[in-house]
Amino acid sequence: MVHPSKDKGNNYERELVNSAKELGLKAVRAYASNGRSLGLTEDVDCLIGGYKVQAKRRKAVAAHLIPGENVDCVATRPDRGETLIVMRFTDWLDLIQRAGEPGDE
């Protein structure tokens, strides 16, 4: 029997992949959430439009990381770290749908 948290993660990965496929993007979930099954590193959970995605679903996300209704994304970084962008999944799908797969020219 699958552990409930593993099942929750698997369902989330399928949700992401299915949402991308509905928009006509190429999307595949790594077998057993292990990117090595796709020839990538183990932390890759799925490929969406050629982009490597690690899916993390949590009971709660820090409120300061959730974009407000009047902004497109949130930029954040730890001290002496790299800036990260947090945005709505649907907005990201729209961006990569318009941009094409990495390496397309």
N, C-alpha and C positions, 0 to 999 in steps of 0.2 A: 504494500500500500504506500502511495506517495505521501510524503510529509505535507501538511497543509501549506506551509510557507513555500515549498517547492512548487506545489500545484498553483498557488497564487502567481508566482513568477512565470511559470509556463503559460498560464492564461494571459498574462500581461504581454508577453512576447508575441503570442498569437494575435492578440488585439492590435498591436502595433503593425505587424506584418499585414494583417487583413485590411486595416485602414489604408495602408499604402497601396495595396493591390487594387482596392476599390477606385483609386485615382489613376490606375494604369501604370503605377511604378513597379519596377521589378523589386520583389521583396522575398526573402527567405529567412526562416528561423534556423539557427544552428541546432543540430541534433543534440539533445541533452544539455542545451544551453552552453555548449562547448564549441568555441570557434574553430578548434582544431578539426572538427568535422567538415568545415568549409575551407580548410587549408590556411587558416588564420590563427591568431593567438587565442588562448582559451577564454580570455575576457570578452570576446565578441559574442553577443547573444543573437544578433541578426544583422543581415545586410538589407538596407533599404535604399534603393536607387544607387547602389554602389557604395554607400556610406556605411561604415562599421558602427554599429549601435550596441551599447551596453545598456540593458534595460534594468532599472531599479524602481520598484514600487514599494512605497512606504505608507504606513498608516497616516502619517502627517508629513508635510514639507514645511520647512521654516517659512513663515509668512513673508519675510523680506525677500524671498526668492520667487514669489509668485507675481508675475507681471500684473499690474493694475489694468483696468479697462481702458485707460487713456494712453498706455504705452505698448510698444511692440515686444520689448524684451527687457530683461534686467541684466546689467553688467555687474559682475562681482569678482573679487579676487582676494585671496589671503595675503597677508603681509609677505613681501618678498616672493610672491607667487605669480602665477599666470592668470590673466583675465579670462573669465568664462562668461558665456552668454546663456541665459535661461529664457526660453521662449515657448509659446504654445506649440504643441506638436503639429496641429493643423497648419499653423503659419510656416513651420519648418518644412512640412511636406509641400506646401505651395512654392516655397523658395527652391527646393531641389527639383521639383517638377519643371519649373521654368529654367533652371540652370542646366539641367541634364546630369548625366552620370559623371563622376570624376574621370578625367582623361578624355571626355568627348570634346571635340573641337570642331 
